[in-house]
Amino acid sequence: MAEIRTRPIMTLKLAVNGMQAIGAGPNGNRRVGLVAGGTFEGERLRGKVLPGGADWIIARPDGVTTLDVRLVLETDDGATIGMTYRGLRHGPAAVMDKVNKGEFVDPSQYYFRTAVAFETAAEKYAWLNGVIAIGTGSRPPEGPVYDVFEVL
């Protein structure tokens, strides 16, 4: 089997501005995290996260939290990039209780992974349109942080 190799794209830091509760549905407890902004930085791109993104979160009965996120990134040279990702976050109940209360927990203590896709019309960043990307996340008190990697 071929080894999967990656190359760093960026570190993404999000600022969340509250939650909109939808409630317990057939798949679990749904809430929407409102993204107020943030920053991203890597060797090949950097800039800010524009306000208006959202994370459609489900806390499933099995203890797994699912993420479905849509964001617009603006690079430091003015290009816009659509970024979407789906992810999973879970771990031991005591650890996840701390994460959910907004306490800092070492990210090695829980699983937080994402599958990422990009879309842009900017020629300079068109390489992102053909990339499969993955991310590792952490949830410090100030907001989610992701390290995003291109799968080579």
C-alpha positions as CSV (number, residue, x, y, z in Angstrom):
1,M,0.0,0.0,0.0
2,A,1.3,3.5,-0.9
3,E,2.2,5.8,1.9
4,I,0.1,8.9,2.3
5,R,2.2,12.0,2.3
6,T,1.1,15.6,3.1
7,R,2.3,19.1,2.7
8,P,1.3,21.9,5.1
9,I,-1.1,24.5,3.6
10,M,-2.0,26.7,6.6
11,T,-2.9,27.1,10.2
12,L,-6.5,28.4,10.5
13,K,-7.8,30.1,13.7
14,L,-11.5,30.9,13.9
15,A,-13.4,33.3,16.1
16,V,-16.9,32.0,16.9
17,N,-19.6,34.6,17.8
18,G,-22.2,32.5,19.6
19,M,-24.4,29.5,18.9
20,Q,-27.9,29.2,17.5
21,A,-29.6,26.1,19.0
22,I,-31.8,24.1,16.7
23,G,-32.3,21.2,19.2
24,A,-32.6,17.5,19.3
25,G,-33.4,16.1,15.9
26,P,-33.2,12.6,14.4
27,N,-29.4,12.6,14.2
28,G,-28.6,14.3,17.5
29,N,-28.6,17.8,19.1
30,R,-28.0,20.4,16.3
31,R,-26.6,23.8,16.8
32,V,-25.0,26.3,14.5
33,G,-21.7,28.1,15.4
34,L,-21.5,31.5,13.9
35,V,-18.0,32.4,12.6
36,A,-17.2,36.0,13.2
37,G,-13.8,35.9,11.5
38,G,-10.3,34.6,12.1
39,T,-6.9,34.3,10.4
40,F,-5.0,31.8,8.4
41,E,-1.3,31.6,7.6
42,G,1.0,29.2,5.7
43,E,3.9,29.2,3.4
44,R,1.8,29.7,0.2
45,L,-1.1,31.8,1.5
46,R,-2.2,34.0,4.4
47,G,-5.0,36.3,5.3
48,K,-8.3,36.6,7.2
49,V,-11.5,34.7,7.5
50,L,-14.5,36.9,6.5
51,P,-17.4,37.1,8.9
52,G,-20.5,35.1,8.0
53,G,-19.3,31.5,8.0
54,A,-21.0,28.9,10.0
55,D,-20.5,25.4,11.5
56,W,-23.5,23.2,11.5
57,I,-22.7,21.0,14.5
58,I,-24.5,17.8,15.6
59,A,-23.8,16.3,19.0
60,R,-24.6,12.7,18.3
61,P,-26.0,10.2,20.9
62,D,-22.8,8.2,20.6
63,G,-20.7,11.1,21.9
64,V,-19.2,12.1,18.5
65,T,-19.6,15.7,17.4
66,T,-19.9,16.2,13.6
67,L,-18.9,19.4,11.9
68,D,-20.1,20.9,8.6
69,V,-18.4,24.2,8.0
70,R,-18.5,26.8,5.2
71,L,-16.1,29.8,5.2
72,V,-14.8,32.5,2.9
73,L,-11.1,33.3,3.2
74,E,-9.6,36.5,2.0
75,T,-5.9,36.4,1.2
76,D,-3.6,39.2,2.1
77,D,-3.5,40.1,-1.6
78,G,-7.3,40.3,-1.9
79,A,-8.2,37.0,-3.4
80,T,-11.3,35.1,-2.0
81,I,-11.4,31.4,-1.4
82,G,-14.3,29.3,-0.4
83,M,-13.4,26.6,2.2
84,T,-15.7,23.8,3.3
85,Y,-14.9,21.0,5.6
86,R,-16.6,18.1,7.4
87,G,-15.1,16.7,10.5
88,L,-15.4,14.6,13.7
89,R,-14.5,15.4,17.3
90,H,-14.7,12.9,20.1
91,G,-12.8,11.5,23.0
92,P,-13.3,10.2,26.6
93,A,-16.4,11.7,28.2
94,A,-14.4,13.6,30.9
95,V,-12.1,15.1,28.3
96,M,-14.9,16.2,26.1
97,D,-16.8,17.7,29.0
98,K,-13.8,20.0,29.6
99,V,-13.5,20.9,25.8
100,N,-17.3,21.6,25.7
101,K,-17.0,23.9,28.8
102,G,-14.3,25.9,27.0
103,E,-11.4,24.7,29.0
104,F,-8.0,24.0,27.4
105,V,-7.3,20.3,26.8
106,D,-4.2,18.9,25.2
107,P,-5.3,18.0,21.6
108,S,-3.6,14.7,21.9
109,Q,-6.3,13.7,24.4
110,Y,-9.1,13.7,21.8
111,Y,-9.8,13.0,18.1
112,F,-10.5,16.1,15.9
113,R,-10.0,15.6,12.2
114,T,-11.5,17.3,9.1
115,A,-11.8,16.6,5.3
116,V,-11.3,20.0,3.5
117,A,-12.1,21.3,0.0
118,F,-11.4,24.7,-1.5
119,E,-12.9,26.7,-4.4
120,T,-11.5,29.9,-5.9
121,A,-11.6,31.9,-9.1
122,A,-8.2,33.5,-8.3
123,E,-5.6,32.3,-10.7
124,K,-2.7,32.6,-8.2
125,Y,-4.6,30.1,-5.9
126,A,-6.2,27.9,-8.5
127,W,-4.0,25.0,-7.3
128,L,-6.4,24.8,-4.3
129,N,-9.2,23.8,-6.7
130,G,-7.4,20.5,-7.4
131,V,-6.4,19.6,-3.8
132,I,-7.7,17.1,-1.4
133,A,-6.9,18.4,2.1
134,I,-7.1,17.1,5.6
135,G,-6.9,18.9,8.9
136,T,-6.2,18.3,12.5
137,G,-8.0,20.4,15.0
138,S,-7.9,21.6,18.6
139,R,-10.5,23.6,20.5
140,P,-8.8,26.0,22.9
141,P,-11.0,28.5,24.8
142,E,-10.4,31.3,22.2
143,G,-11.8,29.3,19.3
144,P,-11.1,26.4,17.0
145,V,-7.6,26.0,15.5
146,Y,-6.8,23.8,12.5
147,D,-3.6,22.7,10.8
148,V,-4.6,22.0,7.2
149,F,-2.5,19.8,4.9
150,E,-2.6,19.0,1.2
151,V,-2.6,15.3,0.5
152,L,0.1,14.6,-2.1
